[in-house]
Amino acid sequence: MRIVLGILTFVLALGERVAFAQGAGGAGATGSWVGPFTVVAAGIGMALAAGLCGLGQGRAIAAALEGIARQPGAAARIQTAMIIGLALIESLAIYTLVIAIILLFANPFK
């Protein structure tokens, strides 16, 4: 819980910094709250994606190791399926990172 609160505090502080930098621009500043909220959305999205993908990978590895322990002869096939599954789980976190980067740098409301 402390880690989540720390991440949220960091994201909010970063959002205020982004809003201040946008406001210091002068002519292009609109005083919009969309900028800080995109930072918060990107931060929370990445935190959720990383945490849940980590849980999914842990469960996948645990199930694969249990399967290998029950049937050692099928270890190669189980390991191959596990690696493919882990790659697909990790791709979800990478996709969330791409969306977060798009939110942060391609904001049309700047």
C-alpha positions as CSV (number, residue, x, y, z in Angstrom):
1,M,0.0,0.0,0.0
2,R,2.9,2.4,0.8
3,I,4.3,1.7,-2.7
4,V,1.0,2.6,-4.4
5,L,0.7,5.8,-2.3
6,G,4.3,6.7,-3.2
7,I,3.8,6.2,-6.9
8,L,0.6,8.2,-6.8
9,T,2.3,11.1,-4.9
10,F,5.1,11.0,-7.5
11,V,2.7,11.0,-10.4
12,L,0.7,13.9,-8.9
13,A,3.8,15.9,-8.3
14,L,4.9,15.3,-11.8
15,G,1.5,16.3,-13.1
16,E,1.8,19.6,-11.2
17,R,5.2,20.2,-12.7
18,V,3.8,19.5,-16.2
19,A,0.9,21.9,-15.5
20,F,3.3,24.6,-14.2
21,A,5.5,24.2,-17.3
22,Q,2.5,24.5,-19.6
23,G,1.3,27.6,-17.7
24,A,4.7,29.2,-17.9
25,G,4.5,29.1,-21.7
26,G,2.6,32.3,-21.9
27,A,0.7,32.4,-25.2
28,G,-0.1,28.7,-25.5
29,A,-1.3,28.3,-21.9
30,T,-5.0,27.6,-21.6
31,G,-5.1,26.7,-17.9
32,S,-6.5,23.3,-18.7
33,W,-6.5,20.4,-16.1
34,V,-6.3,17.8,-18.9
35,G,-2.5,17.8,-18.8
36,P,-2.1,16.8,-15.1
37,F,-4.9,14.2,-15.4
38,T,-3.2,12.5,-18.4
39,V,-0.1,12.2,-16.2
40,V,-2.1,10.7,-13.4
41,A,-4.0,8.3,-15.9
42,A,-0.7,7.2,-17.4
43,G,0.9,6.6,-14.0
44,I,-2.0,4.7,-12.6
45,G,-2.4,2.7,-15.8
46,M,1.3,1.7,-15.7
47,A,1.2,0.8,-12.0
48,L,-1.9,-1.4,-12.5
49,A,-0.5,-3.0,-15.7
50,A,2.9,-3.8,-14.1
51,G,1.4,-5.1,-10.9
52,L,-1.3,-7.3,-12.5
53,C,1.1,-8.6,-15.2
54,G,3.5,-9.5,-12.4
55,L,0.8,-11.4,-10.6
56,G,-0.2,-13.2,-13.8
57,Q,3.4,-14.1,-14.6
58,G,3.9,-15.5,-11.1
59,R,0.8,-17.7,-11.4
60,A,1.9,-18.9,-14.8
61,I,5.4,-19.9,-13.5
62,A,3.9,-21.5,-10.4
63,A,1.5,-23.6,-12.5
64,A,4.3,-24.6,-14.9
65,L,6.6,-25.6,-12.1
66,E,3.8,-27.7,-10.6
67,G,3.1,-29.3,-13.9
68,I,6.8,-30.1,-14.4
69,A,7.0,-31.6,-10.8
70,R,4.0,-33.8,-11.5
71,Q,5.2,-34.9,-15.0
72,P,8.9,-34.4,-15.5
73,G,8.8,-36.0,-19.0
74,A,6.7,-33.1,-20.3
75,A,9.0,-30.4,-19.0
76,A,10.1,-29.3,-22.5
77,R,6.6,-28.8,-23.8
78,I,5.4,-27.1,-20.6
79,Q,8.4,-24.8,-20.6
80,T,7.8,-23.8,-24.2
81,A,4.1,-23.1,-23.5
82,M,5.1,-21.1,-20.4
83,I,7.6,-18.9,-22.3
84,I,5.0,-18.1,-25.0
85,G,2.5,-17.3,-22.3
86,L,4.9,-15.1,-20.4
87,A,5.8,-13.2,-23.6
88,L,2.1,-12.6,-24.2
89,I,1.6,-11.3,-20.6
90,E,4.6,-9.0,-20.9
91,S,3.3,-7.7,-24.2
92,L,0.2,-6.3,-22.3
93,A,2.5,-4.3,-20.0
94,I,4.4,-3.0,-23.0
95,Y,1.2,-2.0,-24.8
96,T,0.1,-0.1,-21.7
97,L,3.5,1.7,-21.7
98,V,2.9,2.7,-25.3
99,I,-0.5,4.1,-24.4
100,A,1.0,5.9,-21.4
101,I,3.7,7.5,-23.6
102,I,1.0,8.5,-26.1
103,L,-1.0,10.1,-23.3
104,L,2.0,12.0,-22.0
105,F,3.5,13.3,-25.3
106,A,0.7,13.4,-27.8
107,N,-1.8,15.3,-25.8
108,P,-3.9,17.4,-28.2
109,F,-5.1,19.7,-25.3
110,K,-1.7,21.2,-24.6
